[in-house]
Every structure is written in C-alpha cells, then in structure tokens.
Amino acid sequence: MSLYEKFSASWLRRSSMAMAAVLAISAGVYLSLKDSSDAIAETASTAGGNAFTDDQKKAIGDLVKDYLIKNPEILIDVQSALEAKMEKEQSEKLRSFMSENAKEIYRNPESPVAGDPNGDITVVEFFDYNCGYCKRGLSEVQKLIESDKRVRVVFKELPILSKGSEETAKAAFAAKAQGKYWEFHQAMLTIKGQANEASSLKAAETLGLDMTKFKSDMASPAVEAELEKVKELAKKMGINGTPHFLVGDKSIPGAPEDLHSQLETLVTEFRKTGCSYC
C-alpha cells in the first residue's frame, strides 16, 4: 500500500474501516470474552488461585453480552474513538510525509505555475488533458485564480489515459518554455475531441508560438525526465486517478461540483493556521 493511501484515505473509507472494526468487535465479543475467561482461569490456576468453573465463565460471558445488548451505544462510542484515533494518526503521518517531500510536491522549479508565482498558499493539481473530470474542473480552478490574487497553482502533468495525453503533456512543457503554459493549458482542456500531438500543434500555432522551437522542446530529454519524475511522485503518493488536488496536507480527489468552494475553504484555513511548505 502506498504512503498516500495509508496517510490520506478519505473520511468515508476511514468510517467504513471503523464500522467494520466495530462490527467485528460486536460479532466476536462473546467468543473473545469466553477466551478471556479461559485465560483468566489459567492465570489464576498458575498463580495458585482457584480457577473459574465452566459455569462461572459462562456467567461472565452472558453478563457482558447482556450488558452490550442493553447498551449498544457503547459500540458507537468505540467507533467514534477508533475514527478519532485513525484520523489523528493519518493526519500526523501525512503531514510528516508532505513536509519531507514538500520541495518536489510544491516547490519544484520545473513545475508549471498559474496565478501568483510567489503566492502565499499553493494548490497542486495532478491531471490528464484527456480526463473529462479535469476538463470539468478547469472552470473551478480558473475561478479560484481569478478570485484570489494571492493563490499559487502548481500543475503536475500526469498523462495516464492515452498516448495522446503524453504527447499533449510534452507539448505543455514546450509551451511553458515560451511563457505560454497557462494559455496552452486552458486551450487544451477546452478543445473538442482528443488532446494529442496534432491538436497540440494546432493550439500552439493559434497562440503564435515559435513552432520550430516548440517541436524541438517537445522532444527534449529534459521534458521526458520531468514527466517521469511526476509519474514516480504520483506512484509514491498512491495517486492513480485524475484530477487530484492538494492543499497543505489535505486532498480533494476528483472534481466535485463544489470544487471551487472546497479549494477556497482549504486555502483560507491554511492562511489562518500557516503552512511552512505550501
């Protein structure tokens, strides 16, 4: 299991795990109590005391079982305590991981940036140009950049859907080399049809880029190396779908309908509490 999957599982997943644990406890409590009674009996016998009789052990098990049935809210308390513990542990581990890998995630000088390059809070997006949800999320990202002049958005090219996606990712870096990344990025996420080399060249021409340099940069080993670094980072973090947003040690997988609101809320929270690495 990847670090990211261990450290930043969604609340739903954590709740499901906690509920499963509680159900397991509920289902097995009686047998466990009987085993515990046996263990107590053995301990008492070893210590020279009087062992519990079978009837006594059964009485203990029945007593606790009856108490749990009459007070089932105890199991809810167990679930809540387990969720709180898991939340705290995951949060602490993820915060540590993010801090240790902050430069690569948030401050890699080769990563394309939109918004304020020196913004006080950074939002990171892993995406693919042929991803329908990435296309849908574009307007929410645009809204964030337009409404918050201090935010910094870092884009991580993660072409996982097709050869055309990889071709377009390389083209995006070529556009970056001519100072037109954000313009190219928006153009490719709003085109009709597939994003690939042909559509990328057409977009580059429309933007008035130097096509000789553009084609040369697309084939650059440096561009290929940067794409590999992003793929390795995503693999290390367990990110295997797009889009995926990060703000501080929080994440938003996919493109929910209230994406802008969620991003805005996280940015505001980290402005108040501070974020040394984002």
C-alpha positions as MATLAB code, in Angstrom:
seq = 'MSLYEKFSASWLRRSSMAMAAVLAISAGVYLSLKDSSDAIAETASTAGGNAFTDDQKKAIGDLVKDYLIKNPEILIDVQSALEAKMEKEQSEKLRSFMSENAKEIYRNPESPVAGDPNGDITVVEFFDYNCGYCKRGLSEVQKLIESDKRVRVVFKELPILSKGSEETAKAAFAAKAQGKYWEFHQAMLTIKGQANEASSLKAAETLGLDMTKFKSDMASPAVEAELEKVKELAKKMGINGTPHFLVGDKSIPGAPEDLHSQLETLVTEFRKTGCSYC';
ca = [
       0.000    0.000    0.000;
       1.348    3.418   -0.926;
       2.177    6.126    1.564;
      -0.607    8.304    0.263;
      -3.203    5.567    0.564;
      -2.125    4.913    4.138;
      -1.886    8.535    5.189;
      -4.773   10.299    3.418;
      -7.655    7.885    2.961;
     -10.969    9.645    2.665;
     -13.293   10.082    5.645;
     -15.737    7.652    4.068;
     -13.078    4.988    3.839;
     -11.954    5.608    7.401;
     -15.547    5.460    8.619;
     -16.115    2.212    6.736;
     -12.986    0.716    8.234;
     -14.006    1.852   11.694;
     -17.516    0.483   11.275;
     -16.110   -2.826   10.045;
     -13.895   -2.955   13.104;
     -16.843   -2.218   15.384;
     -18.959   -4.890   13.717;
     -16.099   -7.335   14.113;
     -15.852   -6.421   17.771;
     -19.603   -6.792   18.174;
     -19.694  -10.134   16.388;
     -16.707  -11.553   18.196;
     -17.056  -10.046   21.630;
     -18.782  -13.015   23.158;
     -16.208  -15.503   21.903;
     -13.433  -13.154   22.937;
     -14.869  -12.883   26.420;
     -15.044  -16.645   26.685;
     -11.404  -16.866   25.570;
     -10.510  -14.170   28.076;
     -12.293  -16.100   30.811;
     -10.240  -19.167   29.929;
      -7.067  -17.072   30.042;
      -8.037  -15.613   33.424;
      -8.769  -19.065   34.695;
      -5.396  -20.356   33.542;
      -3.634  -17.365   35.099;
      -5.456  -17.852   38.368;
      -4.549  -21.525   38.372;
      -0.889  -20.802   37.596;
      -0.782  -18.209   40.369;
      -2.079  -20.747   42.811;
      -5.590  -19.326   42.933;
      -8.857  -21.032   42.273;
      -9.758  -21.368   38.586;
     -13.185  -20.276   37.379;
     -15.562  -23.102   36.765;
     -17.221  -23.510   33.363;
     -20.467  -22.204   34.840;
     -18.685  -19.118   36.192;
     -17.019  -18.411   32.857;
     -20.363  -18.765   31.080;
     -21.968  -16.439   33.608;
     -19.290  -13.792   32.993;
     -19.757  -14.042   29.224;
     -23.531  -13.892   29.478;
     -23.335  -10.904   31.819;
     -21.181   -8.817   29.493;
     -23.123   -9.912   26.418;
     -26.368   -8.906   28.072;
     -24.884   -5.544   29.068;
     -23.769   -4.790   25.474;
     -27.186   -5.739   24.106;
     -28.891   -3.422   26.580;
     -26.326   -0.631   25.971;
     -25.473   -0.790   22.243;
     -24.381    2.853   22.300;
     -21.102    1.585   23.722;
     -20.273    0.230   20.260;
     -20.918    3.684   18.789;
     -18.510    5.117   21.348;
     -15.947    2.533   20.250;
     -16.440    3.506   16.613;
     -16.061    7.214   17.377;
     -12.912    6.626   19.417;
     -11.420    4.452   16.676;
     -12.210    7.020   13.957;
     -10.659    9.803   16.029;
      -7.518    7.759   16.614;
      -7.182    6.843   12.922;
      -7.790   10.442   11.882;
      -5.082   11.721   14.214;
      -2.532    9.094   13.193;
      -3.127    9.545    9.463;
      -3.027   13.310    9.750;
       0.279   13.258   11.623;
       1.910   10.801    9.214;
       0.652   12.617    6.112;
       1.842   15.964    7.493;
       5.288   14.466    8.051;
       5.363   12.946    4.556;
       4.277   16.197    2.928;
       6.883   18.150    4.859;
       9.675   15.768    3.876;
       8.668   15.854    0.182;
       7.492   19.473    0.065;
      10.059   20.668   -2.470;
       9.100   18.072   -5.041;
       5.367   18.470   -4.449;
       5.028   22.227   -4.005;
       8.283   23.952   -4.964;
       9.774   22.094   -7.905;
      11.078   24.903  -10.184;
      10.262   22.823  -13.268;
       6.554   22.537  -12.417;
       4.234   24.849  -14.382;
       2.554   27.550  -12.296;
      -0.525   29.742  -12.724;
      -1.815   32.546  -10.524;
       0.718   34.380   -8.366;
       4.155   32.696   -8.757;
       5.001   33.986   -5.275;
       1.589   33.241   -3.768;
       1.291   32.595   -0.056;
      -0.671   29.327   -0.432;
      -0.105   26.697   -3.122;
      -2.711   24.430   -4.678;
      -1.396   21.403   -6.582;
      -3.321   19.591   -9.310;
      -2.386   16.252  -10.868;
      -4.249   15.978  -14.174;
      -4.516   14.489  -17.672;
      -5.565   16.517  -20.736;
      -7.944   13.780  -21.876;
      -9.613   13.455  -18.497;
     -13.256   14.519  -18.602;
     -13.281   15.446  -14.919;
     -10.146   17.545  -15.388;
     -11.960   19.418  -18.149;
     -14.934   19.938  -15.862;
     -12.709   21.131  -13.041;
     -10.936   23.738  -15.175;
     -13.600   26.417  -14.665;
     -13.362   25.929  -10.888;
      -9.584   26.390  -10.985;
      -9.977   29.456  -13.196;
     -12.474   30.889  -10.736;
     -10.049   30.357   -7.851;
      -7.206   32.101   -9.685;
      -9.447   34.993  -10.726;
     -10.977   35.497   -7.281;
      -7.827   35.005   -5.192;
      -4.876   37.067   -6.400;
      -2.554   35.562   -3.788;
      -3.027   31.885   -4.605;
      -0.397   29.878   -6.472;
      -1.494   26.864   -8.540;
       1.053   24.194   -9.479;
       0.236   21.740  -12.250;
       1.542   18.182  -12.278;
       1.280   16.619  -15.718;
       0.130   13.021  -15.202;
      -0.678   11.561  -18.650;
      -2.154    8.186  -17.765;
      -5.088    7.823  -20.164;
      -3.559    7.601  -23.627;
      -0.602    8.234  -25.904;
      -2.288   11.487  -26.878;
      -2.255   12.540  -23.234;
       1.506   12.062  -23.069;
       2.008   13.940  -26.341;
      -0.019   16.848  -25.015;
       1.842   16.860  -21.695;
       5.125   17.199  -23.579;
       3.600   19.984  -25.658;
       2.530   21.769  -22.479;
       6.134   21.855  -21.251;
       7.164   23.158  -24.663;
       4.588   25.946  -24.285;
       5.957   26.656  -20.813;
       9.403   27.199  -22.320;
       7.891   30.096  -24.304;
       5.952   31.539  -21.378;
       2.551   30.355  -22.592;
       1.794   27.391  -20.362;
      -1.406   28.696  -18.755;
      -2.808   29.791  -22.098;
      -1.966   26.428  -23.673;
      -3.323   24.547  -20.658;
      -6.700   26.264  -20.891;
      -6.860   25.813  -24.652;
      -6.207   22.060  -24.475;
      -8.718   21.444  -21.711;
     -11.470   23.179  -23.662;
     -10.939   21.680  -27.129;
     -13.469   19.325  -28.637;
     -12.106   15.900  -29.385;
      -8.962   14.203  -28.201;
      -5.886   16.012  -26.959;
      -2.874   14.718  -28.865;
       0.125   15.911  -30.855;
      -1.938   17.168  -33.774;
      -4.325   19.207  -31.630;
      -1.398   20.465  -29.545;
       0.430   21.758  -32.617;
      -2.735   23.494  -33.768;
      -3.164   25.170  -30.379;
       0.489   26.240  -30.348;
       0.112   27.845  -33.765;
      -3.011   29.684  -32.609;
      -1.048   31.045  -29.640;
       1.651   32.305  -32.003;
       4.449   30.145  -30.622;
       7.756   29.534  -32.383;
       6.875   26.177  -33.924;
      10.440   25.094  -34.637;
      11.400   25.594  -31.006;
       8.084   24.152  -29.856;
       8.616   20.856  -31.700;
      12.213   20.665  -30.528;
      11.246   21.215  -26.900;
       8.515   18.576  -27.138;
      11.194   16.004  -27.952;
      13.574   17.240  -25.252;
      15.039   14.619  -22.879;
      14.521   17.144  -20.076;
      10.770   17.133  -20.718;
      10.684   13.351  -20.755;
      12.628   13.272  -17.482;
      10.242   15.719  -15.814;
       7.217   13.641  -16.817;
       8.864   10.558  -15.343;
       9.509   12.409  -12.081;
       5.835   13.343  -11.815;
       4.770    9.762  -12.531;
       7.109    8.496   -9.805;
       5.836   11.094   -7.357;
       2.222   10.159   -8.098;
       3.056    6.462   -7.678;
       4.801    7.151   -4.381;
       1.746    9.049   -3.142;
      -0.722    6.470   -4.445;
      -2.357    8.911   -6.877;
      -3.615    6.832   -9.789;
      -6.534    8.931  -10.983;
      -7.105   12.474  -12.174;
      -7.745   15.157  -11.245;
      -6.289   15.134   -7.758;
      -5.847   18.335   -5.770;
      -3.602   19.021   -2.784;
      -3.616   21.965   -0.393;
      -1.216   21.622    2.511;
      -1.747   18.116    3.892;
      -5.327   17.924    2.617;
      -6.525   16.404   -0.634;
      -9.527   16.557   -2.933;
      -9.778   13.581   -5.307;
     -11.792   14.121   -8.475;
     -13.757   17.214   -9.444;
     -16.777   17.558   -7.143;
     -19.443   20.084   -8.093;
     -18.354   22.343   -5.241;
     -14.651   22.102   -6.100;
     -14.088   25.859   -6.012;
     -15.738   26.114   -2.617;
     -13.649   23.267   -1.209;
     -10.414   24.724   -2.565;
     -11.304   28.188   -1.313;
     -12.077   26.824    2.157;
      -8.757   24.952    2.401;
      -6.774   27.956    1.151;
      -8.477   30.178    3.721;
      -7.824   27.675    6.523;
      -4.130   27.388    5.730;
      -3.805   31.152    5.524;
      -5.079   31.343    9.086;
      -3.085   28.444   10.521;
       0.002   28.806    8.342;
       1.710   26.280    6.090;
       5.507   26.204    6.118;
       5.825   24.089    2.993;
       2.841   25.020    0.784;
];
